[in-house]
Amino acid sequence: MSTPTESTRPDPRRNLLLGLLPDDEFDRLLPELETVELDVREQLYERGKGIEHLYFPVDSVLSLLATVEGEAAVEVATVGHEGMAGLPAFLGSTESVHDSFCQIAGTAVRLTTGELRRFLSQDGALHDLLHRYTQATMVQLSQNVACNRLHTTEERAARWLLQTRDRVGADEFTLTQEFLAQMLGVRRGTVSLTAGVLQQAGVIRYTRGRISVLDADALHSAACDCYDVVQAEYQRLTVAPEV
């Protein structure tokens, strides 16, 4: 983990939650935010260990993994610029229930758990935004359960690649077969076959751990409906709730 220089530091308000804050509230929060550069595979949380910081990804993507004794870890959710990692701390827990790693390298801003709680003790929009984000995360988790049970590996892979493209904000990004296998809950050999199908159809190009999305519309068509369900839920964050 490193700290980017001022000239290379991306705008933290690219993070949806921070971007939705009123200007005066964001200005009050800004001095508490630390900009960090996250590396691939960098561990942020360990299951059963305390949550010291909460992370707001800017152009990085984080992975939440569930582990079962004696079995390979399986990804249960991802967090990109639409959200925040460390949600259990907001909900009052002192420990992480998942392992969490950086999946796509990039920038995030973070603040300590104590700083977040002190900030939330004041009246402001962030408290409501995080409650609504909690709801969106619950939808993502439950949709992932249904998706893993009902949809094909190709459909699920296309959905995940679309979500990653959205979060990175680019048609090309680094992705290892190991991470893709964890997301899909399959063996690496299955990942190779699945990527091969999408590549042969001219939808993506996958070489040496880099994905290039060649036809986003075709990738959307190949994905299951879960992509649209989850995207719609996060889109609701941008709509002010009725009083």
TORRO-159538 format. One record per residue (C-alpha): residue number from 0; x, y, z; residue in three letters. Coordinates in pm, 1 decimal, decimal comma, padded with zeros to 6 digits, always signed. Layout:
! residues N
  pos        xx        yy        zz  code
  NUM         X         Y         Z   ALA
...
***
This chain:
! residues 243
  pos        xx        yy        zz  code
    0  +00000,0  +00000,0  +00000,0   MET
    1  +00132,2  +00341,7  -00090,7   SER
    2  +00022,5  +00704,7  -00089,0   THR
    3  -00014,3  +00863,6  -00435,4   PRO
    4  +00131,7  +01206,7  -00501,7   THR
    5  -00093,2  +01511,0  -00525,0   GLU
    6  -00057,3  +01526,6  -00904,3   SER
    7  -00164,8  +01163,4  -00956,5   THR
    8  -00434,9  +01155,1  -00690,9   ARG
    9  -00780,2  +01088,9  -00844,9   PRO
   10  -01086,0  +01276,5  -00726,2   ASP
   11  -01226,3  +01091,5  -00420,7   PRO
   12  -01573,7  +01205,5  -00522,3   ARG
   13  -01563,2  +00952,3  -00804,2   ARG
   14  -01670,8  +00720,3  -00524,5   ASN
   15  -02050,4  +00728,9  -00544,2   LEU
   16  -02113,8  +00759,6  -00170,2   LEU
   17  -01868,1  +01046,3  -00129,0   LEU
   18  -01990,2  +01208,8  -00449,1   GLY
   19  -02348,4  +01215,0  -00321,2   LEU
   20  -02256,8  +01403,5  -00004,0   LEU
   21  -02352,2  +01772,6  +00011,4   PRO
   22  -02048,0  +01992,2  -00047,7   ASP
   23  -02030,9  +02121,9  +00307,9   ASP
   24  -02048,9  +01771,6  +00453,9   GLU
   25  -01782,7  +01639,5  +00217,0   PHE
   26  -01557,7  +01932,7  +00307,9   ASP
   27  -01591,6  +01841,4  +00676,9   ARG
   28  -01508,9  +01477,5  +00604,4   LEU
   29  -01219,5  +01542,8  +00365,8   LEU
   30  -00950,1  +01612,1  +00631,5   PRO
   31  -01020,2  +01267,4  +00781,2   GLU
   32  -00975,7  +01084,5  +00449,4   LEU
   33  -00643,0  +00926,1  +00356,9   GLU
   34  -00578,3  +00843,1  -00008,7   THR
   35  -00400,6  +00509,7  -00058,8   VAL
   36  -00288,1  +00305,5  -00356,7   GLU
   37  -00389,5  -00060,7  -00325,7   LEU
   38  -00198,9  -00345,6  -00487,0   ASP
   39  -00343,5  -00666,2  -00630,0   VAL
   40  -00390,0  -00933,4  -00359,5   ARG
   41  -00331,7  -00682,0  -00081,1   GLU
   42  -00532,7  -00800,8  +00220,0   GLN
   43  -00755,3  -00542,0  +00384,2   LEU
   44  -00958,8  -00753,0  +00626,4   TYR
   45  -00919,7  -01093,1  +00784,8   GLU
   46  -01216,8  -01293,1  +00905,2   ARG
   47  -01255,1  -01266,1  +01282,1   GLY
   48  -01010,6  -00975,9  +01308,6   LYS
   49  -01087,3  -00615,3  +01392,1   GLY
   50  -01179,9  -00353,2  +01132,1   ILE
   51  -00941,6  -00060,7  +01170,0   GLU
   52  -01024,8  +00128,9  +00850,2   HIS
   53  -01316,5  +00165,1  +00613,7   LEU
   54  -01230,7  +00190,9  +00243,8   TYR
   55  -01409,0  +00390,7  -00026,1   PHE
   56  -01270,4  +00262,1  -00360,2   PRO
   57  -01215,3  +00523,7  -00628,2   VAL
   58  -01086,9  +00314,4  -00918,7   ASP
   59  -00986,8  -00003,4  -00736,8   SER
   60  -01208,0  -00310,8  -00688,2   VAL
   61  -01217,6  -00510,2  -00365,2   LEU
   62  -01326,3  -00870,4  -00314,7   SER
   63  -01507,9  -01017,1  -00013,5   LEU
   64  -01443,8  -01387,5  +00034,4   LEU
   65  -01626,0  -01648,5  +00239,7   ALA
   66  -01417,4  -01939,3  +00362,6   THR
   67  -01522,3  -02285,6  +00475,7   VAL
   68  -01278,3  -02507,3  +00664,3   GLU
   69  -01095,5  -02731,8  +00420,7   GLY
   70  -01249,0  -02570,8  +00112,2   GLU
   71  -01135,1  -02302,0  -00131,5   ALA
   72  -01249,5  -01946,5  -00058,8   ALA
   73  -01541,7  -01821,7  -00268,4   VAL
   74  -01616,2  -01461,0  -00352,5   GLU
   75  -01951,7  -01343,6  -00215,9   VAL
   76  -01939,1  -00977,2  -00315,6   ALA
   77  -01724,9  -00709,4  -00473,8   THR
   78  -01692,3  -00342,2  -00383,2   VAL
   79  -01599,5  -00073,8  -00633,8   GLY
   80  -01652,0  +00299,1  -00664,8   HIS
   81  -02022,1  +00255,0  -00586,3   GLU
   82  -01960,9  +00170,3  -00221,7   GLY
   83  -01756,9  +00115,7  +00090,7   MET
   84  -01572,8  -00181,0  +00239,3   ALA
   85  -01594,6  -00240,4  +00613,3   GLY
   86  -01973,0  -00225,3  +00636,2   LEU
   87  -01988,8  -00441,0  +00955,1   PRO
   88  -01813,6  -00159,5  +01144,1   ALA
   89  -02086,2  +00083,7  +01038,0   PHE
   90  -02346,3  -00165,6  +01161,6   LEU
   91  -02179,9  -00185,4  +01503,9   GLY
   92  -01958,9  -00493,2  +01471,5   SER
   93  -01595,1  -00487,2  +01578,4   THR
   94  -01481,6  -00774,8  +01353,3   GLU
   95  -01487,0  -00863,3  +00986,6   SER
   96  -01699,4  -01162,1  +00886,1   VAL
   97  -01511,5  -01204,1  +00557,7   HIS
   98  -01159,4  -01200,9  +00423,8   ASP
   99  -01109,5  -00910,4  +00185,7   SER
  100  -00844,4  -00847,2  -00078,7   PHE
  101  -00778,1  -00590,6  -00346,6   CYS
  102  -00881,3  -00754,1  -00671,9   GLN
  103  -00815,3  -00472,0  -00920,4   ILE
  104  -00528,0  -00243,6  -00820,8   ALA
  105  -00599,6  +00125,3  -00788,1   GLY
  106  -00686,5  +00406,1  -00552,0   THR
  107  -00913,8  +00419,1  -00249,5   ALA
  108  -00968,8  +00665,6  +00031,7   VAL
  109  -00999,1  +00540,6  +00385,1   ARG
  110  -01071,5  +00658,9  +00735,2   LEU
  111  -01051,4  +00490,3  +01070,6   THR
  112  -01352,5  +00324,5  +01227,4   THR
  113  -01336,3  +00571,3  +01515,6   GLY
  114  -01334,1  +00868,9  +01279,8   GLU
  115  -01635,3  +00736,4  +01092,7   LEU
  116  -01833,4  +00689,4  +01412,2   ARG
  117  -01744,0  +01036,4  +01535,2   ARG
  118  -01848,2  +01183,8  +01201,5   PHE
  119  -02176,7  +00993,1  +01199,4   LEU
  120  -02259,6  +01123,3  +01546,9   SER
  121  -02326,2  +01458,2  +01377,8   GLN
  122  -02634,0  +01517,8  +01168,0   ASP
  123  -02564,4  +01459,0  +00800,8   GLY
  124  -02638,5  +01272,9  +00479,4   ALA
  125  -02369,5  +01004,6  +00513,7   LEU
  126  -02562,0  +00809,4  +00776,9   HIS
  127  -02865,3  +00774,2  +00549,4   ASP
  128  -02647,9  +00694,4  +00246,9   LEU
  129  -02474,2  +00410,2  +00429,7   LEU
  130  -02807,8  +00265,2  +00541,6   HIS
  131  -02925,4  +00267,3  +00180,7   ARG
  132  -02593,5  +00122,3  +00068,3   TYR
  133  -02640,9  -00157,1  +00322,3   THR
  134  -02970,2  -00240,5  +00152,4   GLN
  135  -02801,3  -00243,9  -00189,3   ALA
  136  -02527,8  -00472,5  -00057,5   THR
  137  -02788,2  -00712,6  +00082,0   MET
  138  -02946,6  -00725,9  -00263,8   VAL
  139  -02605,7  -00800,9  -00418,3   GLN
  140  -02538,4  -01080,5  -00168,2   LEU
  141  -02879,2  -01242,7  -00209,8   SER
  142  -02868,1  -01207,7  -00588,2   GLN
  143  -02525,6  -01373,1  -00592,5   ASN
  144  -02665,9  -01672,2  -00404,5   VAL
  145  -02947,3  -01714,6  -00658,1   ALA
  146  -02712,5  -01650,1  -00949,7   CYS
  147  -02461,1  -01913,0  -00839,5   ASN
  148  -02742,1  -02167,8  -00810,7   ARG
  149  -02944,0  -02092,0  -01124,9   LEU
  150  -02722,8  -01946,1  -01395,8   HIS
  151  -02451,2  -02088,3  -01617,1   THR
  152  -02082,8  -02020,6  -01565,9   THR
  153  -02073,8  -01818,0  -01888,3   GLU
  154  -02366,1  -01597,8  -01777,4   GLU
  155  -02210,6  -01536,4  -01437,8   ARG
  156  -01869,8  -01459,8  -01586,0   ALA
  157  -02021,5  -01207,1  -01826,9   ALA
  158  -02207,6  -01039,6  -01539,9   ARG
  159  -01896,1  -01011,4  -01328,9   TRP
  160  -01686,1  -00875,9  -01616,4   LEU
  161  -01950,2  -00609,1  -01684,8   LEU
  162  -01953,0  -00507,0  -01319,3   GLN
  163  -01574,7  -00483,6  -01315,2   THR
  164  -01573,3  -00277,1  -01635,3   ARG
  165  -01821,5  -00035,3  -01475,3   ASP
  166  -01613,4  -00000,4  -01160,3   ARG
  167  -01278,6  +00041,7  -01332,2   VAL
  168  -01425,6  +00278,9  -01588,9   GLY
  169  -01226,0  +00121,0  -01873,1   ALA
  170  -01258,8  -00156,5  -02130,7   ASP
  171  -00927,7  -00313,1  -02028,3   GLU
  172  -00816,5  -00431,8  -01686,6   PHE
  173  -00593,7  -00689,2  -01520,4   THR
  174  -00763,2  -01004,8  -01396,6   LEU
  175  -00605,4  -01330,1  -01286,0   THR
  176  -00768,2  -01668,0  -01345,3   GLN
  177  -00743,4  -01728,7  -00971,5   GLU
  178  -00969,2  -01432,7  -00887,6   PHE
  179  -01214,0  -01517,8  -01164,7   LEU
  180  -01230,5  -01877,1  -01038,1   ALA
  181  -01303,3  -01752,9  -00684,0   GLN
  182  -01579,8  -01528,2  -00812,9   MET
  183  -01742,4  -01808,8  -01008,1   LEU
  184  -01675,7  -02079,6  -00749,5   GLY
  185  -01523,6  -02305,9  -01015,0   VAL
  186  -01185,5  -02455,6  -01102,6   ARG
  187  -00931,3  -02257,5  -01302,8   ARG
  188  -00974,0  -02498,0  -01593,4   GLY
  189  -01341,2  -02402,8  -01614,7   THR
  190  -01240,4  -02036,0  -01618,9   VAL
  191  -01016,7  -02098,9  -01920,5   SER
  192  -01300,6  -02270,9  -02106,4   LEU
  193  -01550,0  -01995,3  -02019,5   THR
  194  -01314,8  -01713,6  -02121,1   ALA
  195  -01242,1  -01907,7  -02440,1   GLY
  196  -01611,6  -01915,6  -02533,6   VAL
  197  -01647,5  -01538,5  -02486,4   LEU
  198  -01322,7  -01473,8  -02670,6   GLN
  199  -01416,4  -01694,9  -02965,2   GLN
  200  -01743,3  -01504,1  -02994,0   ALA
  201  -01548,1  -01177,7  -03023,0   GLY
  202  -01686,6  -01040,1  -02696,2   VAL
  203  -01358,7  -01020,2  -02502,2   ILE
  204  -00987,9  -01071,5  -02547,0   ARG
  205  -00803,6  -01245,8  -02262,5   TYR
  206  -00425,7  -01261,4  -02276,6   THR
  207  -00166,9  -01288,4  -02000,4   ARG
  208  -00403,6  -01192,6  -01723,5   GLY
  209  -00555,1  -00891,4  -01900,5   ARG
  210  -00916,2  -00864,1  -02008,1   ILE
  211  -01020,6  -00638,6  -02295,8   SER
  212  -01393,8  -00591,5  -02347,9   VAL
  213  -01439,2  -00573,1  -02725,5   LEU
  214  -01819,9  -00561,1  -02740,2   ASP
  215  -01993,7  -00434,6  -02426,7   ALA
  216  -02341,5  -00481,0  -02573,5   ASP
  217  -02271,5  -00844,6  -02658,3   ALA
  218  -02125,3  -00897,1  -02310,3   LEU
  219  -02445,6  -00752,8  -02162,8   HIS
  220  -02651,3  -00990,3  -02375,7   SER
  221  -02441,1  -01284,2  -02255,1   ALA
  222  -02484,0  -01186,6  -01888,8   ALA
  223  -02772,2  -01301,0  -01670,9   CYS
  224  -03042,0  -01059,7  -01550,7   ASP
  225  -02869,8  -01036,2  -01212,9   CYS
  226  -02645,4  -00765,9  -01355,8   TYR
  227  -02941,4  -00534,3  -01418,5   ASP
  228  -03101,4  -00616,1  -01081,9   VAL
  229  -02789,3  -00521,4  -00887,1   VAL
  230  -02714,6  -00215,3  -01100,8   GLN
  231  -03068,3  -00084,9  -01051,6   ALA
  232  -03032,1  -00118,4  -00674,7   GLU
  233  -02709,8  +00084,6  -00669,0   TYR
  234  -02868,9  +00339,9  -00902,8   GLN
  235  -03135,4  +00398,6  -00638,7   ARG
  236  -02863,6  +00543,9  -00417,1   LEU
  237  -02855,1  +00847,1  -00648,6   THR
  238  -03225,5  +00915,9  -00596,6   VAL
  239  -03312,3  +01112,6  -00283,2   ALA
  240  -03565,3  +00922,2  -00071,1   PRO
  241  -03912,6  +01070,4  -00038,8   GLU
  242  -03981,5  +01240,6  +00292,5   VAL
***
